[in-house]
Amino acid sequence: MVASAIEMRRLGLAKKPMIVVPNHMLGQFTRELQQLYPNAKVLVATENDSKASKRKELMARIATGDWDSVVVTHSAFTRLPLSKTQELEYYNAEKDELDKLMVSSPGERNSNAVTKMLARQHKKLKERIDKVTQSDQKDNGIKFDELGVDALFVDEAHYWKNLGRNTKLNNIAGLSNTSSQRAQDAFMKCQLVRRNGGKLVFATGTPVSNSIAELYTMQRFLQPESLERQGIANFDGWVAAFAEKVTAPEIDPTGRFKVKTRLTRFTNVPELMTLFRETADIQTQEQLNLPVPEVKKITVACEASDPQLQFMEHLIDRAEAVQNRRVEPDQDNMLWVTTD
């Protein structure tokens, strides 16, 4: 990433590359950059620089300096303010997409649960638009839009995987639709950089870790035009093309079986990988052949003791009470049950 950023700058392919790194990697990343390019003019933004008292100064230095590269941490990147205009443009586009989902296609009828879910999402989005519209943005300094960043390199890009999406899919286990503020802010900034003709580079060892929907998030960041061209820009269209919903009985936390629906596997994998490889250079473990220690695994199974079995019964009773809403969330909840 360092070599790409500096060489793009040297060849005139980018005027102001920015590299976003994990907080704990800032020192190491900066040292390696200076080892590779001792004469490079680099601005390194620490946590201190991104605090409210120094943020205007940092933004001004980024905007006015002729930097070969700007290095910021993930948390500092999130604190770089975006203009109200760009925020409203993003939220209004999301609202338009949601409005289309709320209108049933000919021959299709949304269930009550889906209608209520979409209405809740619509209400939250409208509240967000109103909040941004009414905000006076007291920090009237330079915004991210005006920094001139035209190449964005992101290390550990899976930090931004929790990006919400508009969808009619309901009751799919393991498919969270909550959007983290960090991911949403990053998505707006990445869209802005790409829309202005800039470059976007992600690096991660775990593009998919918890849910196959995370691959859609990666593609949404890196290749929205390709998804649009294929007619699968929205999540429901992507799932119909590349994911399979499987309904099967599972053991729930109380030890009993419940029928659940999950996105468990990819379909049309060759087509999906052809599409993804338009923007992805993938290195497998076999290709890298990194030195790893040998491990010998031994599993020792033993019977549960009577106190353990009694405690499990106690946890089952608590879990059932929580699921049947016989206790208030501040008295007991599933997080406490599973922790115990």
N, C-alpha and C positions, 0 to 999 in steps of 0.2 A: 504493500500500500504506500509506503514511504517513497519507494522508487517510482511508482506510477504517478504519484502526486507531483513530485519534483520534476520528473521528465515531461509530464504534460505541461507544466508551467514553462519549462525550458523550451519546448517545441511550440509554444504559443497555443496549445490546445485548451489551456485553462489559465485564467488570470489570477484567481485566488482560490486555491484548493483548501478545504477544511477537513481535518481528520478528527473523528469523534471516537474516543477510547474509554474503556472502563476506568472508573475513578482510581483504582489501585494500580493501574498500568501507566499513569501519566508520566511518572519519573522514568521508568524503564523505556517507554516508547520514545520519549524525548532524547534520552541518551543514545539510543540506537539510530535515531534520525540524524543526530549530530555526528555520530561515527561514520555514517554513510555519506553525509554531505556537510562537512565541517564549515563550509563557507555559506551555507544556506541561511537566508534571513527568515527566521521562524518566530512566530508569536505563540507562546505557550500560556494558555489561560488557566490559572489555578482556581480552586474553589473560592478562595478569597476574592479573586477578581470578579466573580459572577454574583457576589452579594449585592444587595440593593444599593448600598452606599457607593459601590465602585462600578456598577454595571454600565452606567452612561459612559464612563471613561473607557471601559473595555470595548463597548460598541464603537465608540469614536476611533479608537486605535485600530480596530479591525477594518473599519470602513475607509479610513484615510491612509493606512500604511500600505506600502508596496511589498507585501509578504510573499515569500516563496511557498509558505504553508502556515496555516493556523491550526493549532492542536488544542482541542477542548475535551473535557470529560463529558460523560453522558449527562450527569446532573447539571453541569454548567450549560450544556447545549439546550436543555429543557428550559433554562431560565432566560435564554436570549428571547426578548419579546418579539411577537409577531404583530403586524398592524391589524387594526380592527377590520379594515377592508378585506384582508386575506382570510381572516377568521370567518367573517360573515359569508364570504364567497363559498368557503368549504361547507359550512353548516347549511346554507341554502341549497347547495347541490345535494347534500345528504337528504334534506327534507323533500326535494323533488323526487329523488329515487324512492323514498318511503311512500310518497303519495301514489306513485305508480304501483307499488306492491299492494297498497290498500285497496286498489281497484281490481276486482276479480276479473280474470280473463273469461271470454265467452265459454260457457259450459263448465266453468269452475266456480266453486263457491267456497269462500273462506269459512272455516269453522269458527264458532264463538270464541274459542280459546285463542286462535290465531288473530282474530279481529281485535280482541282485548289487548293482546300482546303488542300488536302494531300500534294500537291507539296509545298505549303507555309510552312506547318509543317515540311516537309523534309528539306527545305532550312534553317529554323530557327535552326533545330537540327544540321545540318552540320556546321552552323556558330558557334554554341555553342561548338561542338567538336573541331573545329579549334581554338577557343579562349582558351579552356582548354589546348590543345596540345601546343600552342605557349606561354602560361603563364610560367613565370620562377619561380613562387612560392617563392618569396623573403623570406617569413616567413618559414625558413627551419627547424623549430623546430619539436616537436613531433606532429603527426597527430592523429585524432580520432581513426584510425585503430589500433594504438599502445597503447591505454590507458588501454586495458584489460577489458573494460566494457562487462560483459556477462549477464546482466539482466537490462532491461530498463523499468522503470515505468513512465507513462505519465499521468499527471493530466490534465483535460480539453483537452482531445485528439482531440476534434472537431476543435481546432485551426489549425489542419493540414488537414482539409477537402478539401481545394482548390488545389487538386492534379490533374494536367492535365492527359489526356488519349488519346491514339491513337484510332480514330474512323472514320467510314464512315458516321455516322449520321450527317445530315446537316439540318439547319433550324428548329431545335427543340427549341421551346421557353423555356426560363428559364434554359437552359442547357449550362452553361458557360464551355468552355474548356481551359480557361487560367489557368496556373499553377503558384501558388505563390512560390517565392523563398524559403520561410520558409518550405512549405509542401514538395517541391522537395528535399531540403537538408535533411529534417527529414526522408523522404522515403529511401534515399540512406543509411543513418546511420542505420535505422531500418533493412533494408535488410542485411546490413553487420553484425549486431549483431545476427540476426536469422541464417544467413548462417554459422556463426562460432559456431553454437550450443547454442546460448544464448536464453534468454527468453524475451518476449515482452508483457507488460501489459498496456492496455489503460483503462482510467476511464473517463466517460463523462455522463452528463445527457441529452445531445442532439446529439446522433450519427447521426440523420437525422433531419435537420431543414429547409432547403430551397428546396432541390431537393432529389428525391429518389435515384439519382445516388450517393449520399453521402454514402449510405450503401455499394455500390460497392467499394468505396474508403476504407472504414473500412475493408472490407474483403480482399482487395488487400494488405493492411498493415499487417493484422493478419493471413490470411490463404491463401496465394497465391498457395501453393501446392494443397489445396483442390479444388480451382477453376481450376487449371491445370488438376487435376484428373477428374473433371466433364466435361472438354472440354469447359469451359467458362472463360478462363483466360483473354481474351480480352473483352473490354466493349460491343462491338456489340453482342457477344455471350451471355453475361450476360443479356443484354436488351431483346434479343430474348427469353430467358428462364424465366425471372422474372418480366419484366416491360411491360406495355401496352401503345402504342402510340395512343392518341386520338386527332382527328382533329375536332375542333368546333369553331363557331364564338365567338369572345370576344370583349369587348369594349376596344378600344385603348385609349391612353392618350388624344386624341382629342375628345373623346366622340362618335366616330363612330365605327361600327362593322368591325372587320377584322377576317378572318379565320386563326387560328394558330394551330400548332401541338405541343402537350406537352406529356411528360411522366407523366401521371396523377395517375396511380395506379399500385400496385403490382399484379402479377399473380403467380400462383403456390406457394402461400404463405406458406403452410405447408412444402413443399420441401425446400423453401428458409430459413425458420426459423430453420429447422433441420440442414441445412448446417451451418448457422450462429451460432447456439448454440453449435457447436463443439468448438468454442472459446469464446462464450459470456455467462456471467451470468447476466441475466436481472431481475431487480427488478421494478415492476410497482408501481404506486402511491397507489393502493389498498394494496399491500403487505407491503409497507413501513409505511403507515398510519401515516404520519407526521402531527403534529398539524398545521392547517392553519386557518387564520381568516375567519369568515363568511363574505360574501359580498352580498349586495343587489344592483342589476343593474337596473337602470331606464334610458330608452332611450327617449329623448325629440326631436321630429322631428319638424322642422320649415321651412317655405318657404325661399328660397334664395331672397335676396334683389336685386333691379335693378342694383346697382353698382356691386354686386357680379356676376350677370349674364353677365353684360357687360365685366367684367374682364375675365370671363371664355371664352367668345367669342374671346377676345384678345389673351388668351393663346392658343386657338385652331388655330388661324391664325399663331401664332409663331411656333407651333408644325408642322403644315403642311409645313411651309416654311423650317423648319429644315429637315423634311423627304424628301421633294422634292429638297433638296440641293440648295435652293435659297439664303442661307446665309452661310458664312464661319463659321467653328466651333468656332473660337475665337470671333465671333460677337454674336452668339446665338447657344445653343445646348439643347438637351433634358434634361440634368441634371439641367440646369438653369430653364427651363420651368417647370419641375416637382417640383423643389424647390419653385418657385413662386406660 
